[in-house]
């Protein structure tokens, strides 16, 4: 390795380490994924769910809550009596606040309630996520072949029914002399791919890992930096609305880069 190449590699590793530090700070925040303690699918009759204050039930697209005198708020407004919320078009994991707890709401024809407790053992005992050593060889150049208009794609989901996402095209890249493809999806943070590979279920979480994809250049070129492959919430807590990598995104080789299985979740 030339001195220039060594310097470039050292700079890449330093940038990756700084990015990792920021990501693990995100994971360890008081009401992040590691604070999730319970998951409850809402039923059609009023009832109380484990760790949640008040009564909850669903009628059509409306999520009803009766705080029963307990402190609760949504979107900065106090919830003081029985109220129905149509959160079917709201972002996933929209939050209520109840004392020290937050309650995340996700709609999949049925409402899912997730309790977030900053004192959860998964958060207070967090000591980082194991990763492969960063390797610039896993920074691959790819190309996005855009559809004439975005298309709907359906992915199976951990613990519940399939869910429909939007995809703007197909990503093509070469590895070890063969061409491979990935179907990206659109989300609040931009374009991403959920993928599985020969490490899945061995050293990495079996359902998938996720990789953010930067905006393509004018010629469609995108960079896939697999050193930044991440676990989704289901890898930490079993959250039942994470996507499963579709057959098109199951790569036949081992991607020895990015996050491994979280500690304690083998």
JOZILIN-V508680 format. One record per helix or strand of 3 or more residues. SS is the DSSP state (H for helix, E for strand). FROM is the first residue (numbers start at 1). TO is the last residue. If there is no record, write none. Layout:
ss->(SS,SS)
from->(FROM,FROM)
to->(TO,TO)
This chain:
ss->(H,H,E,E,E,E,E,E,E,H,H,E,E,E,E,E,E,E,H,H,H)
from->(3,33,36,55,62,83,94,101,111,121,136,139,160,178,185,190,209,221,226,233,247)
to->(27,35,41,59,66,86,98,107,117,124,138,157,175,183,187,196,213,225,228,237,249)
